[in-house]
């Protein structure tokens, strides 16, 4: 059996009616997970070469952040860590957006 490493990603799907006949069915998108099984092309002292999206990609064995992981369990742990980081980034952006909106309302009130 060929050796594989794994990468978990998310993607959105949504119902779309291009003719607009079933507009009641249009709704929110759904989050889905995809597990990519990436074949190992070659082992080196520091890592492995993987075939990912029609390109070769080098992944270090020991790294804080890796593109792919040797086990499915590690791939899910890595995915969760990426999403935790994404959440922190968007939370910080939301705070700044609310602050900017608040400042704009203060300036708008001064104009009245």
C-alpha positions, -999 to +999 in steps of 0.1 A: +000+000+000+012+035-009+021+058+020-001+088+024-001+120+045-033+139+052-046+175+052-081+185+064-097+216+048-131+231+048-153+244+020-188+259+016-217+246-005-249+264-011-281+257-031-283+279-062-310+281-087-295+299-118-330+305-133-345+319-101-375+296-103-370+281-068-359+312-049-375+299-017-348+272-016-319+296-017-304+295+018-273+298+038-242+280+028-232+247+045-197+241+059-181+208+048-148+191+056-125+175+030-097+151+039-070+151+012-049+120+010-015+131-004+008+104-017+044+104-005+068+107-034+101+107-015+115+106+020+145+129+029+164+134+062+143+165+070+109+156+056+088+142+028+079+152-007+041+150-014+020+152-045-006+180-037-028+195-063-007+184-092+024+199-076+052+185-056+053+199-021+080+195+006+067+190+042+091+190+071+087+161+096+092+183+126+076+217+124+052+238+144+029+242+113+028+216+086+009+215+053+001+179+059+004+153+086+014+116+087-018+105+105-054+115+102-056+123+139-027+148+136-043+163+105-075+170+125-055+186+153-037+207+128-070+218+112-084+227+145-053+248+153-057+266+120-093+274+126-086+286+162-060+310+147-085+321+120-111+328+147-087+349+168-078+369+136-115+375+127-124+383+163-097+410+164-110+424+130-145+425+144-134+445+174-116+470+152-147+473+128-170+480+158-145+506+171-144+523+137-182+523+134-185+538+169-160+566+160-179+573+128-212+576+147-195+601+172-183+622+142-217+620+126-234+632+158-210+662+159-222+672+124-258+675+136 
